[in-house]
Amino acid sequence: MYGLPLSTERKQQLPKKAIYAKFEWKPAQREHFDADIARIDIVAVVSPGTVPGLGEGVVVKEFYLLAVQLKRREYDIQNIAQLTKLIPQNMVFALQYDNRTQFAVFHTKMFTSAWQPTEEAVLPLSGLSLDAVWENIVKGIGQIEVAEGHTLTEQIAVDDQRAKLLAQIATLERKMANEKQPRRKREYFEQIKKIKEQI
C-alpha cells in the first residue's frame, strides 16, 4: 500500500466513538469532526522491526500511516491537526476522497501534498534511519527545500517568516495602488522597500 513494504501493513480501524470517548469531546466538536471524516484506519507501521535495514532514529522510533476516508474534499484541516495533538505518535495521513489521495503530515505545523489518483499515490522511504526517513517525508509532502546550514524545523520557520513578509508587501502594494495622496504613496513605497530588505 502506497509503495510501502508488505511487512509494514496493518489493518486496524480507529473507531471514531473511541476517539470521542477517550478525549471527552463536546457534541459540537464531534459534529464538526464527523462532518468531514467517515472512517480512520491504521494501514501501516514503519519501524526498524517492519523495514529490515532501517535504523532506529534518535527522535523518531516509528511512525504510522493512517488512511482517512473523507466525506467531502473541502474538509477542515483542523480536524486532522486535532488527531496529531491527541495521539502522541508520528503519523502520516492518507486522506482519501473519490479515488483521489492527499498526504498530510504534522511537523511544527500541518503540511499537505497535492491531490493525486489513489493508485498513483506513493510514500517513498528514503534514508538510513527513521529520523532521515521522517524528515524526507515531511520535505516531500510540504515541498520544503532545506537550505545549507538549516535544520528542517529552522527552514519551516524561515519559510513562514518569508510568507508573512510577502503577504505584508502584497497588502501595502494594494494600498499604494489605491492611494491618491503622493505623500502616503511614498510612505507605502518606503515601507515596502524596508520589508524587501528583510527578505
N, C-alpha and C positions, 0 to 999 in steps of 0.2 A: 504494500500500500504506500502510495506517494514516493515510490522508489526506495523505500527503506528495506533493509534485510528482513526476510521472513522471521528470523529469530526474535525480532523486536515486537512482532504483532501481538496484540491483546484484544480481547472482546469483553469490555466491561462497561455497562451503562452506568452513568451517574444520574440517578433519579432526581428530578427537579424537587420533588417533595422532600427528599433527604437534605438537599441544599437549603430549602426554606426553613426546615425544622432545625438544622444544625446552627444556622446563623440567625435564627429568630427574626426573619424578615417581616415587616409590616405588610398588610394586604396591598397597599399601593405599590410597594417595591416588587411584590410577587407579580402583580398585574403587568407592571412595566417590563419585567423580565420575560414573562410568559407571552407578551405581545410579539416578541422578537424570536424567541428560542423554542423550538419544538422538542429537541432531544439532544443530549450530550453523551458521547461515548469515549472512553479511553481506548484508542486503537493501536497505540504503540508506546513502548518504554525503551528509551535509548540509554544504555549504560554499558560499562565495561563487561558486564555479565551477558548482555544481549548482543553486543557487537564485538566479536573477537578481535584483538589487536588494538582496540580503542582504550587509551589510558584514562584513568580517573582524573578529573580536574581538581585543582586546588579549591576552586569555588563551586563548580558545577559537578555534582556526583552522578546525576542522571537527569533526564527530562522526559516529559510526557507529551504525546501528541493526542490532542482531543479533537474528535470530529463533532462539529456543532451544526445540527440541521436548523437552518433559519426559516422563519415563517414569511419573511419579506427581505428583499435585497437592501432596502434603505433602513437597515437596523441601526440601533443606537450603540455605538462603540463602547459606551459606558457600561453596558451590560456585560461585555466581555472583560473590560478592565476590572469590574466588580469581582469576577471569578479569580483574577490574579491576586487580588487583595485578600480574598477569603481563603484561598488554598495556597499554603506556603510552599509551593513547588515551582520549578522551572517548567513552563508549559508553552507549547506551540499549538495554536488553534487552526484547524482546517475548517473554515466557515463555508458551508455548502448551501447553495440555493439554485434550484432549477438546472442541475447538471453543470454548474459552474462552482469553482472553489476560489477562495481568497484566504491566504495565510495571514495570521495575526500573531504578534509576539509582544511581550512587555519587557522593556529594559529601560528603566527610568521613566519611560512613557510608552504608550501603545504605538506600534507600527503595523501597517497593513500592506500587503502586496496588491498588485493589480488582480482583477478577476481573470480567471482562465478556465478553459474546459476542464472538468474534473479529471478526465482520463489523461490529460497532459500535465496535471499538477504534480510537481516533484519537489521533495525536500532533500537537497543534497547534504550528505555528511562529509564535510572536508575539514581535516585537521587530525592531529595525532592524539590530542587529549580532548576531553569533554569541554574544557574551557574554550579551546580553539574552535571546536565544532559549534558550540553555542554562539560564540562571537560571530562566526561566519554566517550562521543562520540569521542572526539579528541584522547583520550588514546586508545580507541578501534581501530579506523581507523589507527592510527600511530604506534600501537603496542608499546606503551610507558609505561614503569614501572617507576612510580614516587617513588624515594627513600624517606625514612623518613626525614622530615625537609625541603624538597624541594617543591616549587610550581611547577605546570605543566610547566610554562614558564622557570623557572630555570633549570628544568630537561632536557628540549629540548636543552638549551644552553650547559649543561654538556655533553649530548649525542653527540651534534655536535662537540664539542671540542675533545671528545674521538675519534670520527670517523676521524677527521683531523689527530690526533696523530698516529692512527693506519695506516692511509694512508702513513704518513711520514715514519713509521717503514718499511712498505712493500717496499717503494721506496729504502730506504737505504739498506735493505736486498738484493734486486736485484742487487744494485751497488756493494755490498760487495761480492756477489757470482761471479760477473763478473770481479772483480778486481784482477790483477796479483801481484801487489806490496804488500808485507806483511805490510809495514808501513801504506798504505792507507786502507788496510783491517782492521787494528787495529783502525784507526780513525773512520771508519764507525761503528765498534763494539761499541766504546765508545759513539758515538752519539746515537745509538740505546738504549744503557743502560740508558743514561740520559732521553730519551723520555719515556722509560718504567717506570722510577721512577715517572714521572709526572702523568702517568695513575694510 
